[in-house]
Amino acid sequence: MKKFIVLAVVVVLCIIAMFMAVVTRFPIRHLDVIETHAGELDVSLILAVIMAESSFNPNAQSHAGAQGLMQLMPATAADIAGRMRMYDFEPEHVWIPEINIAMGAFYLNWLYARYDGDITLMLAAYNAGLGRVDTWLADPQFSQDGRNLDTIPFPETRNYVTRIGQFQRIYRVLLALPSPGRRS
């Protein structure tokens, strides 16, 4: 009986440690801003995009020049600002988490609408650019019907779409838990 109790305690401690590791690895930050700007998209999806893009580092900058939490390219940010009627937008505003999230969520929603609610196309365009996705859709090698991708030719983009799906499943579970552990 004593061995069973020790084993049970070890199992419980392992489960708690794994849970803590997941909560630490997948933070939930800026939830109020994300909820405000989610639009048609699930909050867990936007959290997953932020996690994949910057791991919630507001100062993240890619080698290609993408900036902030949602890794917006300067030209894309300027275009989004115009679409959002942000007439006082300055390029350095992308470093402000609330603005970056608002712009990134707006762009994701715009892509979602442009691709008729297809999450895969939306995410592929967010990662590789909508010009590339449109080119792939027009190529029978990648799309039989011109509306769906049979394959994503860029391994990085294919892995990105898969990773977002994995992260989104984790965030769905975390969001379903009681909220005291969340950080803003």
mmCIF file of the C-alpha atoms, coordinates in Angstrom:
data_MODEL
# 
_entry.id   MODEL 
# 
loop_
_atom_site.group_PDB 
_atom_site.id 
_atom_site.type_symbol 
_atom_site.label_atom_id 
_atom_site.label_alt_id 
_atom_site.label_comp_id 
_atom_site.label_asym_id 
_atom_site.label_entity_id 
_atom_site.label_seq_id 
_atom_site.pdbx_PDB_ins_code 
_atom_site.Cartn_x 
_atom_site.Cartn_y 
_atom_site.Cartn_z 
_atom_site.occupancy 
_atom_site.B_iso_or_equiv 
_atom_site.pdbx_formal_charge 
_atom_site.auth_seq_id 
_atom_site.auth_comp_id 
_atom_site.auth_asym_id 
_atom_site.auth_atom_id 
_atom_site.pdbx_PDB_model_num 
ATOM 1   C CA . MET A 1 1   ? 0.000   0.000  0.000   1.00 0.00 ? 1   MET A CA 1 
ATOM 2   C CA . LYS A 1 2   ? 2.867   2.369  0.836   1.00 0.00 ? 2   LYS A CA 1 
ATOM 3   C CA . LYS A 1 3   ? 4.393   1.846  -2.636  1.00 0.00 ? 3   LYS A CA 1 
ATOM 4   C CA . PHE A 1 4   ? 1.025   2.661  -4.232  1.00 0.00 ? 4   PHE A CA 1 
ATOM 5   C CA . ILE A 1 5   ? 0.764   5.928  -2.273  1.00 0.00 ? 5   ILE A CA 1 
ATOM 6   C CA . VAL A 1 6   ? 4.326   6.901  -3.200  1.00 0.00 ? 6   VAL A CA 1 
ATOM 7   C CA . LEU A 1 7   ? 3.628   6.082  -6.853  1.00 0.00 ? 7   LEU A CA 1 
ATOM 8   C CA . ALA A 1 8   ? 0.395   8.080  -6.778  1.00 0.00 ? 8   ALA A CA 1 
ATOM 9   C CA . VAL A 1 9   ? 2.193   11.090 -5.283  1.00 0.00 ? 9   VAL A CA 1 
ATOM 10  C CA . VAL A 1 10  ? 4.943   10.847 -7.914  1.00 0.00 ? 10  VAL A CA 1 
ATOM 11  C CA . VAL A 1 11  ? 2.350   10.669 -10.718 1.00 0.00 ? 11  VAL A CA 1 
ATOM 12  C CA . VAL A 1 12  ? 0.455   13.676 -9.334  1.00 0.00 ? 12  VAL A CA 1 
ATOM 13  C CA . LEU A 1 13  ? 3.682   15.667 -8.989  1.00 0.00 ? 13  LEU A CA 1 
ATOM 14  C CA . CYS A 1 14  ? 4.652   14.781 -12.571 1.00 0.00 ? 14  CYS A CA 1 
ATOM 15  C CA . ILE A 1 15  ? 1.261   15.918 -13.852 1.00 0.00 ? 15  ILE A CA 1 
ATOM 16  C CA . ILE A 1 16  ? 1.548   19.190 -11.923 1.00 0.00 ? 16  ILE A CA 1 
ATOM 17  C CA . ALA A 1 17  ? 5.081   19.733 -13.266 1.00 0.00 ? 17  ALA A CA 1 
ATOM 18  C CA . MET A 1 18  ? 3.953   19.081 -16.843 1.00 0.00 ? 18  MET A CA 1 
ATOM 19  C CA . PHE A 1 19  ? 1.027   21.450 -16.421 1.00 0.00 ? 19  PHE A CA 1 
ATOM 20  C CA . MET A 1 20  ? 3.296   24.153 -15.019 1.00 0.00 ? 20  MET A CA 1 
ATOM 21  C CA . ALA A 1 21  ? 5.706   23.649 -17.920 1.00 0.00 ? 21  ALA A CA 1 
ATOM 22  C CA . VAL A 1 22  ? 2.881   24.078 -20.437 1.00 0.00 ? 22  VAL A CA 1 
ATOM 23  C CA . VAL A 1 23  ? 1.524   27.173 -18.676 1.00 0.00 ? 23  VAL A CA 1 
ATOM 24  C CA . THR A 1 24  ? 5.029   28.656 -18.580 1.00 0.00 ? 24  THR A CA 1 
ATOM 25  C CA . ARG A 1 25  ? 5.742   27.797 -22.243 1.00 0.00 ? 25  ARG A CA 1 
ATOM 26  C CA . PHE A 1 26  ? 2.343   29.063 -23.466 1.00 0.00 ? 26  PHE A CA 1 
ATOM 27  C CA . PRO A 1 27  ? 1.597   32.336 -21.691 1.00 0.00 ? 27  PRO A CA 1 
ATOM 28  C CA . ILE A 1 28  ? -1.716  34.109 -22.013 1.00 0.00 ? 28  ILE A CA 1 
ATOM 29  C CA . ARG A 1 29  ? -1.003  37.809 -22.236 1.00 0.00 ? 29  ARG A CA 1 
ATOM 30  C CA . HIS A 1 30  ? -2.903  40.803 -23.598 1.00 0.00 ? 30  HIS A CA 1 
ATOM 31  C CA . LEU A 1 31  ? -6.101  38.748 -23.528 1.00 0.00 ? 31  LEU A CA 1 
ATOM 32  C CA . ASP A 1 32  ? -8.358  41.786 -23.195 1.00 0.00 ? 32  ASP A CA 1 
ATOM 33  C CA . VAL A 1 33  ? -6.812  43.360 -26.309 1.00 0.00 ? 33  VAL A CA 1 
ATOM 34  C CA . ILE A 1 34  ? -7.004  40.085 -28.232 1.00 0.00 ? 34  ILE A CA 1 
ATOM 35  C CA . GLU A 1 35  ? -10.658 39.586 -27.268 1.00 0.00 ? 35  GLU A CA 1 
ATOM 36  C CA . THR A 1 36  ? -11.464 43.151 -28.329 1.00 0.00 ? 36  THR A CA 1 
ATOM 37  C CA . HIS A 1 37  ? -9.886  42.707 -31.765 1.00 0.00 ? 37  HIS A CA 1 
ATOM 38  C CA . ALA A 1 38  ? -10.510 39.002 -32.486 1.00 0.00 ? 38  ALA A CA 1 
ATOM 39  C CA . GLY A 1 39  ? -13.399 39.718 -34.834 1.00 0.00 ? 39  GLY A CA 1 
ATOM 40  C CA . GLU A 1 40  ? -14.435 36.505 -36.584 1.00 0.00 ? 40  GLU A CA 1 
ATOM 41  C CA . LEU A 1 41  ? -11.460 34.575 -35.262 1.00 0.00 ? 41  LEU A CA 1 
ATOM 42  C CA . ASP A 1 42  ? -11.130 32.433 -32.181 1.00 0.00 ? 42  ASP A CA 1 
ATOM 43  C CA . VAL A 1 43  ? -9.020  34.020 -29.442 1.00 0.00 ? 43  VAL A CA 1 
ATOM 44  C CA . SER A 1 44  ? -6.996  30.809 -29.218 1.00 0.00 ? 44  SER A CA 1 
ATOM 45  C CA . LEU A 1 45  ? -5.960  31.235 -32.849 1.00 0.00 ? 45  LEU A CA 1 
ATOM 46  C CA . ILE A 1 46  ? -4.622  34.741 -32.286 1.00 0.00 ? 46  ILE A CA 1 
ATOM 47  C CA . LEU A 1 47  ? -2.776  33.592 -29.172 1.00 0.00 ? 47  LEU A CA 1 
ATOM 48  C CA . ALA A 1 48  ? -1.278  30.759 -31.248 1.00 0.00 ? 48  ALA A CA 1 
ATOM 49  C CA . VAL A 1 49  ? -0.150  33.186 -33.957 1.00 0.00 ? 49  VAL A CA 1 
ATOM 50  C CA . ILE A 1 50  ? 1.496   35.468 -31.397 1.00 0.00 ? 50  ILE A CA 1 
ATOM 51  C CA . MET A 1 51  ? 3.197   32.485 -29.784 1.00 0.00 ? 51  MET A CA 1 
ATOM 52  C CA . ALA A 1 52  ? 4.502   31.226 -33.139 1.00 0.00 ? 52  ALA A CA 1 
ATOM 53  C CA . GLU A 1 53  ? 5.552   34.659 -34.351 1.00 0.00 ? 53  GLU A CA 1 
ATOM 54  C CA . SER A 1 54  ? 7.255   36.146 -31.287 1.00 0.00 ? 54  SER A CA 1 
ATOM 55  C CA . SER A 1 55  ? 6.759   33.943 -28.213 1.00 0.00 ? 55  SER A CA 1 
ATOM 56  C CA . PHE A 1 56  ? 5.074   37.055 -26.748 1.00 0.00 ? 56  PHE A CA 1 
ATOM 57  C CA . ASN A 1 57  ? 8.230   39.135 -27.033 1.00 0.00 ? 57  ASN A CA 1 
ATOM 58  C CA . PRO A 1 58  ? 7.020   42.655 -27.936 1.00 0.00 ? 58  PRO A CA 1 
ATOM 59  C CA . ASN A 1 59  ? 10.538  43.571 -29.106 1.00 0.00 ? 59  ASN A CA 1 
ATOM 60  C CA . ALA A 1 60  ? 10.884  40.652 -31.515 1.00 0.00 ? 60  ALA A CA 1 
ATOM 61  C CA . GLN A 1 61  ? 12.294  41.449 -34.940 1.00 0.00 ? 61  GLN A CA 1 
ATOM 62  C CA . SER A 1 62  ? 12.861  38.864 -37.641 1.00 0.00 ? 62  SER A CA 1 
ATOM 63  C CA . HIS A 1 63  ? 15.814  38.720 -40.000 1.00 0.00 ? 63  HIS A CA 1 
ATOM 64  C CA . ALA A 1 64  ? 13.377  39.799 -42.745 1.00 0.00 ? 64  ALA A CA 1 
ATOM 65  C CA . GLY A 1 65  ? 12.348  42.891 -40.756 1.00 0.00 ? 65  GLY A CA 1 
ATOM 66  C CA . ALA A 1 66  ? 8.993   41.792 -39.308 1.00 0.00 ? 66  ALA A CA 1 
ATOM 67  C CA . GLN A 1 67  ? 8.323   43.560 -36.026 1.00 0.00 ? 67  GLN A CA 1 
ATOM 68  C CA . GLY A 1 68  ? 6.561   43.173 -32.709 1.00 0.00 ? 68  GLY A CA 1 
ATOM 69  C CA . LEU A 1 69  ? 4.310   40.551 -31.176 1.00 0.00 ? 69  LEU A CA 1 
ATOM 70  C CA . MET A 1 70  ? 2.574   39.610 -34.419 1.00 0.00 ? 70  MET A CA 1 
ATOM 71  C CA . GLN A 1 71  ? 5.652   40.192 -36.592 1.00 0.00 ? 71  GLN A CA 1 
ATOM 72  C CA . LEU A 1 72  ? 4.278   42.767 -39.001 1.00 0.00 ? 72  LEU A CA 1 
ATOM 73  C CA . MET A 1 73  ? 6.403   43.825 -41.952 1.00 0.00 ? 73  MET A CA 1 
ATOM 74  C CA . PRO A 1 74  ? 6.675   47.626 -42.147 1.00 0.00 ? 74  PRO A CA 1 
ATOM 75  C CA . ALA A 1 75  ? 4.922   47.820 -45.536 1.00 0.00 ? 75  ALA A CA 1 
ATOM 76  C CA . THR A 1 76  ? 2.136   45.537 -44.344 1.00 0.00 ? 76  THR A CA 1 
ATOM 77  C CA . ALA A 1 77  ? 1.739   47.593 -41.164 1.00 0.00 ? 77  ALA A CA 1 
ATOM 78  C CA . ALA A 1 78  ? 1.443   50.786 -43.208 1.00 0.00 ? 78  ALA A CA 1 
ATOM 79  C CA . ASP A 1 79  ? -1.178  49.167 -45.447 1.00 0.00 ? 79  ASP A CA 1 
ATOM 80  C CA . ILE A 1 80  ? -3.128  47.862 -42.449 1.00 0.00 ? 80  ILE A CA 1 
ATOM 81  C CA . ALA A 1 81  ? -2.996  51.282 -40.787 1.00 0.00 ? 81  ALA A CA 1 
ATOM 82  C CA . GLY A 1 82  ? -4.599  52.773 -43.886 1.00 0.00 ? 82  GLY A CA 1 
ATOM 83  C CA . ARG A 1 83  ? -7.295  50.091 -43.990 1.00 0.00 ? 83  ARG A CA 1 
ATOM 84  C CA . MET A 1 84  ? -7.967  50.687 -40.269 1.00 0.00 ? 84  MET A CA 1 
ATOM 85  C CA . ARG A 1 85  ? -8.068  54.463 -40.846 1.00 0.00 ? 85  ARG A CA 1 
ATOM 86  C CA . MET A 1 86  ? -5.237  55.000 -38.378 1.00 0.00 ? 86  MET A CA 1 
ATOM 87  C CA . TYR A 1 87  ? -4.291  58.366 -39.831 1.00 0.00 ? 87  TYR A CA 1 
ATOM 88  C CA . ASP A 1 88  ? -1.837  59.157 -37.042 1.00 0.00 ? 88  ASP A CA 1 
ATOM 89  C CA . PHE A 1 89  ? 0.056   55.874 -37.476 1.00 0.00 ? 89  PHE A CA 1 
ATOM 90  C CA . GLU A 1 90  ? 3.835   56.036 -37.245 1.00 0.00 ? 90  GLU A CA 1 
ATOM 91  C CA . PRO A 1 91  ? 6.114   53.047 -38.046 1.00 0.00 ? 91  PRO A CA 1 
ATOM 92  C CA . GLU A 1 92  ? 7.325   52.837 -34.430 1.00 0.00 ? 92  GLU A CA 1 
ATOM 93  C CA . HIS A 1 93  ? 3.746   52.187 -33.269 1.00 0.00 ? 93  HIS A CA 1 
ATOM 94  C CA . VAL A 1 94  ? 4.165   48.509 -34.228 1.00 0.00 ? 94  VAL A CA 1 
ATOM 95  C CA . TRP A 1 95  ? 6.260   48.099 -31.085 1.00 0.00 ? 95  TRP A CA 1 
ATOM 96  C CA . ILE A 1 96  ? 3.285   48.965 -28.861 1.00 0.00 ? 96  ILE A CA 1 
ATOM 97  C CA . PRO A 1 97  ? 1.656   45.607 -28.017 1.00 0.00 ? 97  PRO A CA 1 
ATOM 98  C CA . GLU A 1 98  ? -1.927  46.904 -28.101 1.00 0.00 ? 98  GLU A CA 1 
ATOM 99  C CA . ILE A 1 99  ? -1.440  48.464 -31.528 1.00 0.00 ? 99  ILE A CA 1 
ATOM 100 C CA . ASN A 1 100 ? 0.492   45.504 -32.908 1.00 0.00 ? 100 ASN A CA 1 
ATOM 101 C CA . ILE A 1 101 ? -2.217  43.081 -31.768 1.00 0.00 ? 101 ILE A CA 1 
ATOM 102 C CA . ALA A 1 102 ? -5.003  45.285 -33.133 1.00 0.00 ? 102 ALA A CA 1 
ATOM 103 C CA . MET A 1 103 ? -3.250  45.497 -36.499 1.00 0.00 ? 103 MET A CA 1 
ATOM 104 C CA . GLY A 1 104 ? -2.281  41.825 -36.642 1.00 0.00 ? 104 GLY A CA 1 
ATOM 105 C CA . ALA A 1 105 ? -5.795  40.700 -35.705 1.00 0.00 ? 105 ALA A CA 1 
ATOM 106 C CA . PHE A 1 106 ? -7.272  43.085 -38.284 1.00 0.00 ? 106 PHE A CA 1 
ATOM 107 C CA . TYR A 1 107 ? -4.978  41.646 -40.949 1.00 0.00 ? 107 TYR A CA 1 
ATOM 108 C CA . LEU A 1 108 ? -5.801  38.054 -39.997 1.00 0.00 ? 108 LEU A CA 1 
ATOM 109 C CA . ASN A 1 109 ? -9.521  38.868 -40.195 1.00 0.00 ? 109 ASN A CA 1 
ATOM 110 C CA . TRP A 1 110 ? -8.995  40.563 -43.566 1.00 0.00 ? 110 TRP A CA 1 
ATOM 111 C CA . LEU A 1 111 ? -7.173  37.482 -44.878 1.00 0.00 ? 111 LEU A CA 1 
ATOM 112 C CA . TYR A 1 112 ? -9.855  35.227 -43.380 1.00 0.00 ? 112 TYR A CA 1 
ATOM 113 C CA . ALA A 1 113 ? -12.534 37.121 -45.322 1.00 0.00 ? 113 ALA A CA 1 
ATOM 114 C CA . ARG A 1 114 ? -10.417 37.275 -48.492 1.00 0.00 ? 114 ARG A CA 1 
ATOM 115 C CA . TYR A 1 115 ? -9.974  33.502 -48.465 1.00 0.00 ? 115 TYR A CA 1 
ATOM 116 C CA . ASP A 1 116 ? -13.640 32.780 -47.645 1.00 0.00 ? 116 ASP A CA 1 
ATOM 117 C CA . GLY A 1 117 ? -12.984 31.583 -44.112 1.00 0.00 ? 117 GLY A CA 1 
ATOM 118 C CA . ASP A 1 118 ? -10.212 29.150 -45.019 1.00 0.00 ? 118 ASP A CA 1 
ATOM 119 C CA . ILE A 1 119 ? -7.877  29.124 -42.011 1.00 0.00 ? 119 ILE A CA 1 
ATOM 120 C CA . THR A 1 120 ? -5.109  27.298 -43.888 1.00 0.00 ? 120 THR A CA 1 
ATOM 121 C CA . LEU A 1 121 ? -5.027  29.885 -46.677 1.00 0.00 ? 121 LEU A CA 1 
ATOM 122 C CA . MET A 1 122 ? -5.258  32.711 -44.149 1.00 0.00 ? 122 MET A CA 1 
ATOM 123 C CA . LEU A 1 123 ? -2.285  31.404 -42.162 1.00 0.00 ? 123 LEU A CA 1 
ATOM 124 C CA . ALA A 1 124 ? -0.257  30.572 -45.264 1.00 0.00 ? 124 ALA A CA 1 
ATOM 125 C CA . ALA A 1 125 ? -0.799  34.124 -46.537 1.00 0.00 ? 125 ALA A CA 1 
ATOM 126 C CA . TYR A 1 126 ? 0.093   35.603 -43.158 1.00 0.00 ? 126 TYR A CA 1 
ATOM 127 C CA . ASN A 1 127 ? 3.368   33.676 -43.217 1.00 0.00 ? 127 ASN A CA 1 
ATOM 128 C CA . ALA A 1 128 ? 4.382   33.626 -46.887 1.00 0.00 ? 128 ALA A CA 1 
ATOM 129 C CA . GLY A 1 129 ? 2.411   36.554 -48.270 1.00 0.00 ? 129 GLY A CA 1 
ATOM 130 C CA . LEU A 1 130 ? -0.896  36.631 -50.081 1.00 0.00 ? 130 LEU A CA 1 
ATOM 131 C CA . GLY A 1 131 ? 0.804   37.029 -53.472 1.00 0.00 ? 131 GLY A CA 1 
ATOM 132 C CA . ARG A 1 132 ? 2.505   33.677 -53.026 1.00 0.00 ? 132 ARG A CA 1 
ATOM 133 C CA . VAL A 1 133 ? -0.696  31.994 -51.859 1.00 0.00 ? 133 VAL A CA 1 
ATOM 134 C CA . ASP A 1 134 ? -2.594  33.384 -54.852 1.00 0.00 ? 134 ASP A CA 1 
ATOM 135 C CA . THR A 1 135 ? 0.173   32.089 -57.142 1.00 0.00 ? 135 THR A CA 1 
ATOM 136 C CA . TRP A 1 136 ? -0.022  28.650 -55.524 1.00 0.00 ? 136 TRP A CA 1 
ATOM 137 C CA . LEU A 1 137 ? -3.812  28.596 -55.909 1.00 0.00 ? 137 LEU A CA 1 
ATOM 138 C CA . ALA A 1 138 ? -3.439  29.360 -59.622 1.00 0.00 ? 138 ALA A CA 1 
ATOM 139 C CA . ASP A 1 139 ? -0.942  26.506 -60.096 1.00 0.00 ? 139 ASP A CA 1 
ATOM 140 C CA . PRO A 1 140 ? -2.507  23.033 -60.663 1.00 0.00 ? 140 PRO A CA 1 
ATOM 141 C CA . GLN A 1 141 ? 0.616   21.518 -59.133 1.00 0.00 ? 141 GLN A CA 1 
ATOM 142 C CA . PHE A 1 142 ? -0.483  22.940 -55.753 1.00 0.00 ? 142 PHE A CA 1 
ATOM 143 C CA . SER A 1 143 ? -4.238  23.402 -56.170 1.00 0.00 ? 143 SER A CA 1 
ATOM 144 C CA . GLN A 1 144 ? -6.604  21.266 -58.232 1.00 0.00 ? 144 GLN A CA 1 
ATOM 145 C CA . ASP A 1 145 ? -9.594  23.602 -57.878 1.00 0.00 ? 145 ASP A CA 1 
ATOM 146 C CA . GLY A 1 146 ? -7.951  27.020 -57.504 1.00 0.00 ? 146 GLY A CA 1 
ATOM 147 C CA . ARG A 1 147 ? -9.657  27.535 -54.146 1.00 0.00 ? 147 ARG A CA 1 
ATOM 148 C CA . ASN A 1 148 ? -7.875  25.081 -51.847 1.00 0.00 ? 148 ASN A CA 1 
ATOM 149 C CA . LEU A 1 149 ? -4.215  24.188 -51.506 1.00 0.00 ? 149 LEU A CA 1 
ATOM 150 C CA . ASP A 1 150 ? -3.497  20.509 -51.972 1.00 0.00 ? 150 ASP A CA 1 
ATOM 151 C CA . THR A 1 151 ? 0.027   21.146 -50.745 1.00 0.00 ? 151 THR A CA 1 
ATOM 152 C CA . ILE A 1 152 ? 1.956   24.124 -49.468 1.00 0.00 ? 152 ILE A CA 1 
ATOM 153 C CA . PRO A 1 153 ? 5.226   24.199 -51.414 1.00 0.00 ? 153 PRO A CA 1 
ATOM 154 C CA . PHE A 1 154 ? 7.249   26.102 -48.802 1.00 0.00 ? 154 PHE A CA 1 
ATOM 155 C CA . PRO A 1 155 ? 8.255   23.756 -45.947 1.00 0.00 ? 155 PRO A CA 1 
ATOM 156 C CA . GLU A 1 156 ? 8.523   26.737 -43.581 1.00 0.00 ? 156 GLU A CA 1 
ATOM 157 C CA . THR A 1 157 ? 4.946   27.801 -44.346 1.00 0.00 ? 157 THR A CA 1 
ATOM 158 C CA . ARG A 1 158 ? 3.639   24.229 -44.223 1.00 0.00 ? 158 ARG A CA 1 
ATOM 159 C CA . ASN A 1 159 ? 5.268   23.787 -40.797 1.00 0.00 ? 159 ASN A CA 1 
ATOM 160 C CA . TYR A 1 160 ? 3.983   27.194 -39.672 1.00 0.00 ? 160 TYR A CA 1 
ATOM 161 C CA . VAL A 1 161 ? 0.365   26.248 -40.453 1.00 0.00 ? 161 VAL A CA 1 
ATOM 162 C CA . THR A 1 162 ? 0.801   22.931 -38.609 1.00 0.00 ? 162 THR A CA 1 
ATOM 163 C CA . ARG A 1 163 ? 2.464   24.618 -35.625 1.00 0.00 ? 163 ARG A CA 1 
ATOM 164 C CA . ILE A 1 164 ? -0.334  27.183 -35.335 1.00 0.00 ? 164 ILE A CA 1 
ATOM 165 C CA . GLY A 1 165 ? -2.865  24.335 -35.236 1.00 0.00 ? 165 GLY A CA 1 
ATOM 166 C CA . GLN A 1 166 ? -0.905  22.617 -32.471 1.00 0.00 ? 166 GLN A CA 1 
ATOM 167 C CA . PHE A 1 167 ? -0.540  25.829 -30.480 1.00 0.00 ? 167 PHE A CA 1 
ATOM 168 C CA . GLN A 1 168 ? -4.216  26.631 -30.932 1.00 0.00 ? 168 GLN A CA 1 
ATOM 169 C CA . ARG A 1 169 ? -5.235  23.283 -29.435 1.00 0.00 ? 169 ARG A CA 1 
ATOM 170 C CA . ILE A 1 170 ? -3.042  24.003 -26.401 1.00 0.00 ? 170 ILE A CA 1 
ATOM 171 C CA . TYR A 1 171 ? -4.500  27.493 -26.002 1.00 0.00 ? 171 TYR A CA 1 
ATOM 172 C CA . ARG A 1 172 ? -8.054  26.154 -26.240 1.00 0.00 ? 172 ARG A CA 1 
ATOM 173 C CA . VAL A 1 173 ? -7.321  23.915 -23.248 1.00 0.00 ? 173 VAL A CA 1 
ATOM 174 C CA . LEU A 1 174 ? -5.600  26.700 -21.297 1.00 0.00 ? 174 LEU A CA 1 
ATOM 175 C CA . LEU A 1 175 ? -8.442  29.146 -21.979 1.00 0.00 ? 175 LEU A CA 1 
ATOM 176 C CA . ALA A 1 176 ? -10.953 26.606 -20.692 1.00 0.00 ? 176 ALA A CA 1 
ATOM 177 C CA . LEU A 1 177 ? -9.193  26.478 -17.316 1.00 0.00 ? 177 LEU A CA 1 
ATOM 178 C CA . PRO A 1 178 ? -10.054 28.838 -14.448 1.00 0.00 ? 178 PRO A CA 1 
ATOM 179 C CA . SER A 1 179 ? -8.452  32.224 -15.019 1.00 0.00 ? 179 SER A CA 1 
ATOM 180 C CA . PRO A 1 180 ? -6.445  33.080 -11.851 1.00 0.00 ? 180 PRO A CA 1 
ATOM 181 C CA . GLY A 1 181 ? -3.222  31.834 -13.432 1.00 0.00 ? 181 GLY A CA 1 
ATOM 182 C CA . ARG A 1 182 ? -3.458  34.147 -16.435 1.00 0.00 ? 182 ARG A CA 1 
ATOM 183 C CA . ARG A 1 183 ? -1.062  37.031 -16.820 1.00 0.00 ? 183 ARG A CA 1 
ATOM 184 C CA . SER A 1 184 ? -1.907  40.168 -18.716 1.00 0.00 ? 184 SER A CA 1 
# 
